Amino acid sequence: MTAALSPIPRRVTYALLFESIGLVVTTLALRAFAGSDTATAGGAAFGAMLLALVYNYLFNWGFEAWESRQPVRGRSLRRRLAHGALFEGGLMLALVPFLAWWMGIGLVEAFLYDAALIVFFGLYALGFTWAFDRVFGLPASAR
């Protein structure tokens, strides 16, 4: 049994759940791999989360608008992989400069941290979205 949500509450619920879990994981990862203190790692994770929340909402709105015009319904593995790759690629354009500035590191180092996070979040997004769709059902655009 699924708990169907209308489009706006669905997007907000998705983004808040996804980013809250991401905040914890990102803070721990930046502490461990960057050797940052909790304030720096947590601030970078929180700033990244805020950027990602806005981007997540706008990206998914656009993706669902595109998806609703497609002749094939549902979310195949191919469509899910495209969703994740496009999302993460666009988010990287915002996060690398932010991480470099906040953490006081170069763009290359920020890119490497972000690349590691992208690998994790790419897999996480695939699994999270699948689980979210199982709990809340597919959005109207995919039915």
GIBEL-V665652 format. One record per backbone hydrogen bond with DSSP energy under -0.5 kcal/mol. CO is the residue of the C=O (numbers start at 0). NH is the residue of the N-H. If there is no record, write none. Layout:
co=CO nh=NH
co=CO nh=NH
This chain:
co=1 nh=3
co=5 nh=9
co=6 nh=10
co=7 nh=11
co=8 nh=12
co=9 nh=13
co=10 nh=14
co=11 nh=15
co=12 nh=16
co=13 nh=17
co=14 nh=18
co=15 nh=19
co=16 nh=20
co=17 nh=21
co=18 nh=22
co=19 nh=23
co=20 nh=24
co=21 nh=25
co=22 nh=26
co=23 nh=27
co=24 nh=28
co=25 nh=29
co=26 nh=30
co=27 nh=31
co=28 nh=32
co=29 nh=33
co=29 nh=35
co=30 nh=34
co=36 nh=40
co=37 nh=41
co=38 nh=42
co=39 nh=43
co=40 nh=44
co=41 nh=45
co=42 nh=46
co=43 nh=47
co=44 nh=48
co=45 nh=49
co=46 nh=50
co=47 nh=51
co=48 nh=52
co=49 nh=53
co=50 nh=54
co=51 nh=55
co=52 nh=56
co=53 nh=57
co=54 nh=58
co=55 nh=59
co=56 nh=60
co=57 nh=61
co=58 nh=62
co=59 nh=63
co=60 nh=64
co=61 nh=65
co=62 nh=66
co=63 nh=67
co=64 nh=68
co=65 nh=68
co=66 nh=69
co=70 nh=72
co=73 nh=75
co=75 nh=79
co=76 nh=80
co=77 nh=81
co=78 nh=82
co=79 nh=83
co=80 nh=84
co=81 nh=85
co=82 nh=86
co=83 nh=87
co=84 nh=88
co=85 nh=89
co=86 nh=90
co=87 nh=91
co=88 nh=92
co=89 nh=93
co=90 nh=93
co=90 nh=94
co=91 nh=95
co=93 nh=97
co=94 nh=98
co=95 nh=99
co=96 nh=100
co=97 nh=101
co=98 nh=102
co=99 nh=103
co=99 nh=104
co=105 nh=109
co=106 nh=110
co=107 nh=111
co=108 nh=112
co=109 nh=113
co=110 nh=114
co=111 nh=115
co=112 nh=116
co=113 nh=117
co=114 nh=118
co=115 nh=119
co=116 nh=120
co=117 nh=121
co=118 nh=122
co=119 nh=123
co=120 nh=124
co=121 nh=125
co=122 nh=126
co=123 nh=127
co=124 nh=128
co=125 nh=129
co=126 nh=130
co=127 nh=131
co=128 nh=132
co=129 nh=133
co=130 nh=134
co=131 nh=135
co=132 nh=136
co=134 nh=2
co=135 nh=4
co=138 nh=141
co=138 nh=142
co=139 nh=142
co=141 nh=73
